[in-house]
Amino acid sequence: MRLTVLTAVTGLLVLVFIFELLRRRQLREKYAVLWLSVGIVIVPLGLFPRLLDGIASSVGVAYGISLVLFLGIVFLLLVCIHLSWEASRLEEETRTLAEEVALIKTEMSKREHSND
């Protein structure tokens, strides 16, 4: 009983925390959707633990907690892949911008020397 209450409270705290980050504009909407989905899934599973066992048995998993752990690992793997993709994209964009700034500085330097 205590674990189900703790799970539901944790889900509600996740939802509140995500809404607060959105309100302060510290989290973009595209990422908030992901984390709000996590919170929305956690709350019912905490309130109705038998629901998890029913879902697990319907997909052929012996225990509900095994399904949660597996899905949690898959979820974290997908988040890591997405963040790696975002970091790679931003790295490329930063390199391109640095090259453009260097070209602009070179051009400005040439113009300054030609005006002297």
N, C-alpha and C positions, 0 to 999 in steps of 0.2 A: 504493500500500500504506500509506503513512504517513497519508494522509487518512482511510482507512477505520479505522485504529487510533485516530486522533485523534477521529473521530466517535463510535466506540464508547465511548471513555474519557469523552468529554463527556457522552454519554447516561448513563453510570454515575454521573458526578459530579452530574448533575442529579437523579437518583434519590436519591442519598445526601443531597444538600442539602435536597430536599423532605422526606425522612424526618426530618432533623434539625430543620427548621422545625416540623414536626408534633409532634415530641417536646417541643420547647420551647414549644409552644402559641402560636407566632407566625404560624401559617398555619392558617386554618380548613379543615376537611375538604372542604367543597364546592369550594374552590379547589385543594386538593391533588390531587383526582381529575383535574382538568384537566392539571396539570403532571406528575403521575405518568404520565398517558397519553402526554404528549409524550416523556418519558424512555423509556417502554417502546417507543415507535415508533422513536426514534433509535437505540437499541442494535442491533436486528436490521439496520437499514439500514446501519449502520456495519460490522457483521460480514459482511453479505451484500450487497455493492453491486450485484451483478447482479440481485438481487430488485427493486431500484428500477427498473432498466432494463426488466425484465419488466412491472412494474406500469404504467410510463409507456407502453410500446408497446401494452398492452392497452386503455388509455384514449385512445390516439391521439396521444400526445405524443412528439415526436422524441427528446428527451433526458430522462433521469431527473432531472438537476439542474434543468431547467426546471420540471418538475412539483413538485419540492421548493420552489423559489422561489415558485411560484404558490400552493401550499398554505400556505407560510409567511406570505405576505402576507394571504391570506384569514383565516388563524388570528389574526394580529395585529389585523386589522380587527375580527373578532368579539370579541376580548378588549377592544379599545378601546370598542366599542359596549356590551359588558356592563358595563365599569367606568363608563362615562358614565351608564348606567341606574342602577347602584348609587349613584353620587354624587347623581343627581337624587332618588332615593328618600330618601337620607339627609338631603339638604338640606330636603326637604319635612317629614320627621320632626323635624328640628332646629327648623324654624320653628314647627311645631305645639307642640312642647315649650316653646319660648320663650314662645309666647302663653299656654300654660297656666300657666307659672310667673308671668308678669306678672299674670294674673287672680288667682292664689292670693295673690300679694303685695298686690294691691289689696284683696282681701277681708280679709286679715290686718290691713292698715293701717286699714281701716274699723272692724274690731272693736276694735283698740287705741284708736282715737279715741272710740268709743262707750263704752268702759269707763272712760275718764278723767273 
